[in-house]
Amino acid sequence: MLTDQDALRLAADSCDLALVVDRTGTIREVAGGNPELLAALGAGGQLAGKNWVDLVVPDGRPKIAALLADAEERKAGKPARWRHVNYSPRTRGPDIPVLHAAVPLHAGGPIVVFGRDLRTVAALQQRLTDAQFSFEAEMARVREAEQRYRALFQALPEPTLILDGRDARVADANLAAQAAFDISGLRGGARPATDLVAPAARKALELAISAARSSRREESLDAAPAGRKAPLRLSVMSAGQAADAPVFLRAASPIREGGMAVADALAELAPDAMVATGPDGGIRYANRAFAEMAQIGGSEHAAGEPVERWLGRDGVDIDVLLANLRQRGAVRHYGTVMRGERGAMRDVEVNALARADGTGHVFVVRAVEGRIAPTHAERGRDAGRTPAQLAELIGRVSLKDLVRESTDAIERMCIEAALELTGDNRASAAEMLGLSRQSLYVKLRRFDLVGADGRDDG
């Protein structure tokens, strides 16, 4: 027959905690293979002689009584029943969970109690519970954001569709789009966007979607919805460059109708060049006068092209114009040049206005005779000679001197434009121009651009 000590050693080797208790529940011996658990419970001499039921939380006392009863009633060959019991911690902290089973040594003899530490399992359960609460909170935020998106999307006055997949199928459409393209929801399954326009415009829409995905720029075209005659101005914008990136398709009001037709007619008859662009400077509309100054066959050839292709000196002026439009909303009497496709260059004056809804800009370009008043980028020095002026100097001034003068003028103009764009922040201007600060200061002194107080720090 096993002694109490023999039984205790066997139990300690096979579990985290082993107790030998008598039939009244008084602890006689304590041992275990988990020192941390023993320390947390205050094992050894501190537990010996105590009543087992006094060590557990109140709702665990019935379980201790049940374990002792299980040991009394256990029959040979019958497996022991395990019960989860929580111990009161010695210091502040969470309860200590232990899984217990009680086995009698012999009839009427002491009982050996086996214990398995459940703190790791309890910690994992707590982490799982915390993760579940966090997940539910995040899902609630996602649902709230989706509700706001749905409300805003459906309230948009312009017909707007979201296209998805390589074949640009309609993933979502607001109420205005459902009315414009005669679709009621998407219950019939996602349809390719090309099915929503007239057959003659399907290829153009397909090319516009492909171009928008590859360039990440807004593409525009005119197309009539399927089964209708009045065309719509469609704008296509991609959320990425992947072949299956989501695409946003927005439709403007029917073109060439009502007030729009009157506005277009007036713009076509205007003596000054007029051009409307998107926020990025891409041309959406140009009148006949603009086409003539740009020396292109017709205004339709300008659609989709960047306005700096014809307006401004090597794109610098357009950057300055757009920056001022973003800051002030309008620019008046801005002097620059208009470059034609066949080499003609004309001095022009630009008045520009940013649309109130942030969808683009309108430029009115007027040709002027001779040189106009210098802009900020030309202040104090001529920004460069026209081709006619350069031709007059050939034979009298060496090519080296002409190139050096033109280079200096362009360099000065770029530095002044950068200073204007950055609000005279010279450190930012140096970074924009790809120069070190020291190099920029040298050029500022060279072109006499240092402030009146002589300060040349950033």
C-alpha positions in Angstrom: 0.0 0.0 0.0 1.3 3.5 -0.9 2.1 5.8 1.9 1.0 9.5 1.9 4.5 10.6 0.9 4.7 8.1 -1.9 1.3 9.1 -3.3 2.3 12.8 -3.0 5.5 12.3 -4.9 3.7 10.4 -7.7 1.1 13.1 -7.9 3.6 15.9 -7.9 5.6 14.4 -10.8 2.4 14.1 -12.9 0.8 17.5 -12.5 1.3 21.1 -11.5 0.0 20.8 -7.9 -0.6 17.9 -5.6 -2.4 17.9 -2.2 -3.0 15.2 0.3 -6.2 15.9 2.3 -8.2 13.9 4.8 -11.8 13.2 4.6 -12.8 16.5 6.3 -10.9 18.5 3.7 -7.9 19.4 5.8 -4.6 19.7 3.9 -1.9 17.4 5.2 0.8 17.7 2.5 1.5 20.0 -0.5 3.8 19.4 -3.5 3.9 20.2 -7.1 5.9 20.5 -10.3 5.1 24.1 -11.0 7.0 26.4 -8.6 5.2 29.5 -9.8 1.8 28.1 -9.0 3.0 26.9 -5.6 4.3 30.4 -4.9 1.1 32.1 -6.0 -0.9 29.8 -3.7 1.4 30.1 -0.8 2.2 26.4 -0.8 4.3 24.3 1.6 4.0 24.9 5.3 1.7 27.9 4.7 -1.1 25.6 3.4 -0.5 22.5 5.4 -3.1 22.2 8.2 -5.5 24.6 6.5 -9.0 23.6 5.4 -8.9 23.3 1.6 -12.3 25.0 1.2 -10.9 28.2 2.9 -8.4 28.8 0.1 -10.9 29.1 -2.8 -13.3 31.8 -3.9 -16.8 31.6 -2.4 -18.4 30.1 -5.5 -15.7 27.4 -5.6 -16.6 25.9 -2.2 -19.4 23.7 -3.6 -16.9 22.4 -6.1 -14.5 21.4 -3.3 -17.4 19.5 -1.5 -18.2 17.9 -4.8 -14.6 16.7 -5.3 -14.5 15.2 -1.9 -17.8 13.5 -2.5 -16.5 12.2 -5.9 -13.5 10.6 -4.1 -15.8 9.0 -1.5 -18.1 7.5 -4.2 -15.5 6.6 -6.8 -15.5 3.0 -7.8 -12.5 1.0 -9.1 -12.1 1.5 -12.8 -14.2 4.6 -13.0 -12.3 7.7 -14.3 -11.9 10.7 -12.0 -14.0 13.7 -12.6 -12.2 17.0 -13.2 -13.5 20.3 -11.8 -12.5 23.9 -12.4 -11.8 25.7 -9.1 -10.6 29.3 -8.6 -8.3 30.1 -5.7 -8.1 33.5 -4.0 -4.8 35.2 -4.8 -2.3 35.9 -2.0 -1.9 39.5 -3.2 -4.0 41.7 -5.5 -4.7 40.3 -8.9 -7.0 37.9 -10.7 -8.2 34.6 -9.3 -5.9 31.6 -9.9 -7.7 28.9 -11.9 -6.8 25.3 -11.3 -8.3 22.1 -12.7 -8.7 19.4 -9.9 -9.5 15.7 -9.7 -9.6 13.8 -6.3 -8.6 10.1 -5.9 -8.7 8.2 -2.6 -5.6 6.2 -1.7 -7.7 3.4 -0.1 -11.1 3.0 1.5 -11.4 5.3 4.5 -7.9 6.7 3.8 -6.6 10.1 2.8 -7.4 11.6 -0.6 -4.8 12.7 -3.2 -5.9 15.8 -5.2 -4.3 16.4 -8.6 -4.2 20.0 -10.0 -3.4 21.5 -13.4 -2.6 25.2 -13.7 -5.1 26.9 -16.0 -3.6 30.4 -15.9 -2.2 30.1 -19.4 -5.5 28.9 -20.7 -7.3 31.7 -18.9 -4.9 34.3 -20.3 -5.6 33.0 -23.8 -9.3 33.1 -23.2 -9.1 36.7 -21.9 -7.1 37.7 -25.0 -9.6 36.0 -27.2 -12.4 37.9 -25.4 -10.6 41.2 -25.7 -9.9 40.5 -29.4 -13.6 39.7 -29.9 -14.7 43.0 -28.2 -12.1 44.9 -30.3 -13.3 43.2 -33.5 -16.9 44.0 -32.7 -16.1 47.7 -31.9 -14.1 47.9 -35.2 -16.9 46.3 -37.1 -19.3 48.9 -35.6 -17.1 51.7 -36.8 -16.9 50.1 -40.2 -20.7 49.8 -40.4 -21.1 53.4 -39.3 -18.5 54.6 -41.9 -20.3 52.5 -44.6 -23.6 54.1 -43.6 -22.2 57.6 -43.9 -20.6 56.6 -47.3 -23.9 55.2 -48.6 -25.8 58.3 -47.5 -23.2 60.7 -49.1 -22.9 58.5 -52.2 -26.7 58.4 -52.8 -27.0 62.1 -52.1 -24.6 63.1 -54.9 -26.4 65.2 -57.5 -24.2 64.0 -60.3 -24.8 60.5 -61.7 -21.9 58.4 -60.3 -21.0 54.8 -60.8 -18.2 52.6 -59.3 -16.8 50.1 -61.7 -14.8 47.0 -60.6 -12.9 44.2 -62.2 -11.0 44.0 -65.5 -14.2 44.2 -67.5 -15.3 47.3 -65.5 -18.6 46.0 -64.2 -20.9 48.3 -62.3 -20.3 47.5 -58.6 -22.5 50.4 -57.3 -24.6 53.3 -58.7 -26.2 56.2 -56.9 -29.8 57.2 -57.4 -28.9 59.8 -60.0 -26.9 57.3 -62.0 -29.8 54.8 -61.9 -32.1 57.4 -63.3 -29.6 58.6 -66.0 -28.7 55.2 -67.2 -32.2 53.6 -66.6 -31.0 50.9 -64.2 -32.8 50.0 -61.0 -30.3 48.8 -58.5 -28.0 45.9 -59.3 -30.4 43.0 -58.6 -29.8 41.6 -62.1 -26.1 41.2 -61.3 -23.2 43.5 -62.1 -23.3 44.7 -65.8 -20.3 46.0 -67.8 -20.3 49.8 -67.9 -20.1 49.6 -71.7 -23.6 48.1 -71.8 -24.9 51.4 -70.3 -24.0 53.6 -73.3 -25.0 53.6 -76.9 -23.2 51.0 -79.1 -21.3 53.7 -81.0 -19.7 55.0 -77.8 -18.8 51.6 -76.1 -15.3 51.4 -77.7 -14.5 55.0 -76.7 -15.6 54.3 -73.1 -13.6 51.1 -72.9 -10.5 53.1 -74.1 -11.1 55.9 -71.6 -11.3 53.4 -68.8 -8.1 51.7 -69.9 -6.3 55.1 -70.3 -7.5 56.3 -66.9 -6.1 53.2 -65.2 -2.7 53.4 -67.0 -2.2 57.2 -66.5 -4.1 57.8 -63.2 -5.5 60.9 -64.9 -9.1 61.9 -65.5 -10.4 61.0 -69.0 -13.5 62.6 -70.5 -15.8 61.6 -73.4 -19.3 62.3 -74.7 -21.6 59.4 -74.8 -25.4 58.9 -74.9 -26.9 56.3 -72.5 -28.2 53.2 -74.1 -31.6 53.8 -75.7 -31.3 57.6 -75.5 -30.2 60.3 -77.9 -29.0 63.2 -75.7 -25.3 62.6 -74.9 -23.7 63.0 -71.5 -20.2 64.3 -70.7 -18.6 61.3 -68.9 -15.5 61.6 -66.7 -13.5 58.5 -65.8 -11.1 58.4 -62.9 -9.2 55.3 -61.7 -8.2 54.5 -58.1 -5.0 52.8 -59.2 -2.9 51.6 -62.1 -3.7 47.9 -61.9 -5.7 46.4 -64.7 -8.6 45.6 -62.3 -8.4 48.8 -60.2 -11.7 50.4 -59.2 -12.9 53.1 -61.5 -15.2 56.1 -60.8 -17.5 57.1 -63.7 -19.2 60.4 -63.3 -21.8 61.9 -65.7 -22.4 65.6 -66.1 -25.7 67.1 -67.3 -26.7 66.5 -70.9 -24.4 68.6 -73.1 -25.4 71.0 -75.9 -28.8 71.5 -74.3 -30.5 74.6 -72.8 -28.2 77.0 -71.0 -25.2 74.8 -71.7 -25.7 75.2 -75.4 -26.0 79.0 -75.0 -22.8 79.1 -72.9 -21.0 77.0 -75.5 -22.2 79.2 -78.4 -21.0 82.3 -76.6 -17.6 80.7 -75.8 -17.2 79.7 -79.5 -17.9 83.2 -80.7 -15.7 84.9 -78.1 -12.6 86.6 -79.6 -10.5 85.6 -76.7 -9.2 82.0 -76.2 -11.1 80.2 -73.5 -10.2 76.8 -72.0 -11.7 74.8 -69.1 -9.5 72.3 -67.3 -9.8 69.8 -64.5 -8.0 70.3 -61.1 -4.8 68.8 -62.6 -4.7 71.1 -65.6 -6.1 68.6 -68.1 -8.2 70.3 -70.8 -11.9 69.5 -70.8 -13.1 72.2 -73.2 -11.4 74.7 -75.5 -13.1 77.2 -77.8 -12.2 78.0 -81.5 -10.0 81.0 -80.6 -7.8 78.7 -78.4 -7.5 76.2 -81.2 -6.3 78.9 -83.5 -3.7 80.3 -81.1 -2.5 76.7 -80.4 -2.3 76.0 -84.2 -4.3 72.8 -83.9 -7.0 71.6 -86.4 -9.9 72.1 -84.0 -10.8 72.5 -80.4 -11.7 68.8 -80.1 -8.0 68.0 -80.5 -7.2 69.8 -77.2 -9.5 67.7 -75.0 -7.6 65.6 -72.5 -4.3 67.3 -73.2 -2.5 69.3 -70.5 -2.9 73.0 -70.9 0.8 73.6 -70.4 1.4 71.9 -73.8 0.5 75.3 -75.3 0.2 77.8 -72.5 3.2 79.1 -70.4 6.9 78.9 -70.5 8.0 75.3 -70.2 5.3 74.5 -67.6 6.7 76.9 -65.0 4.0 79.5 -65.5 1.2 76.9 -65.2 2.6 75.7 -61.8 2.5 79.3 -60.6 -1.0 79.9 -62.0 -2.4 76.7 -60.4 -0.8 77.5 -57.1 -2.3 81.0 -57.0 -5.7 79.6 -58.0 -5.6 77.2 -55.2 -4.7 80.0 -52.7 -6.7 82.9 -54.0 -9.3 81.5 -56.3 -8.6 83.9 -59.2 -5.6 85.4 -61.1 -5.9 88.6 -63.2 -3.6 90.0 -65.9 -1.0 87.3 -65.7 1.6 87.7 -68.5 3.0 84.7 -70.3 3.3 83.2 -73.8 1.2 81.0 -76.0 3.1 78.4 -78.0 1.7 77.1 -81.3 2.1 73.6 -82.7 3.9 75.0 -85.7 6.4 77.1 -83.7 4.5 80.4 -83.3 4.9 82.1 -79.9 2.7 85.0 -78.9 2.7 87.2 -75.8 -0.6 86.8 -73.9 -2.4 87.9 -70.8 -4.3 85.3 -68.7 -7.2 85.8 -66.4 -8.1 82.6 -64.6 -10.8 81.5 -62.1 -11.1 78.3 -59.9 -14.5 76.7 -59.9 -16.2 77.1 -56.6 -16.9 73.3 -56.4 -13.2 72.5 -56.8 -13.7 70.6 -60.0 -11.3 72.6 -62.2 -10.3 76.0 -63.6 -11.3 78.4 -66.4 -8.7 80.3 -68.3 -9.3 83.3 -70.6 -6.3 84.0 -72.8 -5.9 87.3 -74.6 -3.2 88.1 -77.1 -1.3 91.4 -76.5 0.9 93.4 -78.8 4.6 93.6 -77.8 5.8 92.8 -74.4 3.4 93.1 -71.5 4.1 94.2 -68.0 6.5 91.8 -66.4 5.2 89.1 -64.0 6.8 88.3 -60.7 9.0 85.7 -62.4 10.3 88.4 -64.8 10.5 91.3 -62.3 13.8 93.3 -62.7 15.0 91.5 -65.8 13.6 90.3 -69.1 12.7 86.6 -68.8 13.9 85.8 -72.3 13.8 86.9 -75.9 11.2 85.9 -78.5 12.4 83.9 -81.6 12.1 87.0 -83.7 14.3 89.0 -81.3 16.8 86.2 -81.3 16.8 86.1 -85.1 17.7 89.8 -85.2 20.8 89.2 -83.0 22.2 86.4 -85.1 25.4 87.6 -86.7 25.9 90.4 -84.2 26.0 88.3 -81.0 27.8 84.9 -80.6 25.7 81.8 -80.1 27.5 81.2 -76.9 26.4 84.6 -75.5 22.8 84.1 -76.7 22.6 80.7 -75.0 24.1 82.0 -71.8 21.7 84.9 -71.7 18.7 82.7 -72.3 19.9 80.2 -69.7 20.4 82.9 -67.1 16.9 84.3 -67.8 15.3 80.8 -67.5 17.3 80.1 -64.3 16.3 83.3 -62.7 12.6 82.8 -63.7 12.6 79.3 -62.2 14.1 80.5 -58.9 11.6 83.4 -58.6 8.7 81.0 -59.4 9.9 78.6 -56.7 10.2 81.4 -54.2 6.7 82.6 -55.1 5.3 79.0 -54.8 6.9 78.5 -51.4 6.0 81.9 -50.0 9.7 83.0 -50.1 10.8 80.0 -48.0 14.2 79.5 -49.4 14.9 76.1 -47.9 11.7 74.7 -49.5 12.6 76.5 -52.8 16.0 74.9 -52.8 14.5 71.5 -52.3 11.9 72.1 -55.0 14.7 73.1 -57.5 16.9 70.2 -56.5 19.6 72.6 -55.2 21.5 72.7 -52.0 20.8 75.8 -49.9 24.3 77.1 -50.4 23.9 76.8 -54.2 20.6 78.6 -54.1 22.1 81.5 -52.0 24.9 81.8 -54.5 22.4 82.2 -57.3 20.3 84.6 -55.3 23.3 86.9 -55.0 24.2 86.4 -58.6 20.8 87.5 -59.8 20.5 90.2 -57.2 17.5 88.5 -55.6 18.7 88.9 -52.0 16.3 91.0 -49.8 16.8 94.7 -49.2 18.2 93.9 -45.8 20.8 91.7 -47.3 19.4 88.6 -45.6 20.2 85.4 -47.6 19.3 82.8 -45.0 16.3 80.4 -45.4 
